[in-house]
Amino acid sequence: MSSRRPLREQYLQLKVLRLIDQNPLMGPRDLARRLGTTVRTLECCLGSLDGMGWLRFDSLPSPENLRKRVCRLLTPAGLEAKVSLTRAVLQRKLAECEALKAEIEALQTEAAGASE
């Protein structure tokens, strides 16, 4: 299921799930800033995660003011998805790392051959 989504989308979803797991009360602006994305992009991602049943939104009364704070919680399916996404992203990153190592090795060989 998760392997059909593009890596960029998977990586963003994983980062969102990880941040929310660490701090469910973090506001959307803070989340977007820490992710290096816009609030609108974050809202789209949160909407898709909610649509997949990976997040649950709860309202908590805030003692500082009368507005309610939104608490984002990972559902059991969200926790499973976080593990699945972590594995998928890690597998791709390791493959990229191996490809980079091979490219670096080839460049070093080429550079050593050119200097002789």
Secondary structure, DSSP 8 states (H G I E B T S, - for coil): -GGGS-HHHHHHHHHHHHHHHH-TT--HHHHHHHHTS-HHHHHHHHHHHHHTT-EEEEEEE-SSSSSEEEEEEE-HHHHHHHHHHHHHHHHHHHHHHHHHHHHHHHHHHHHHHHH-
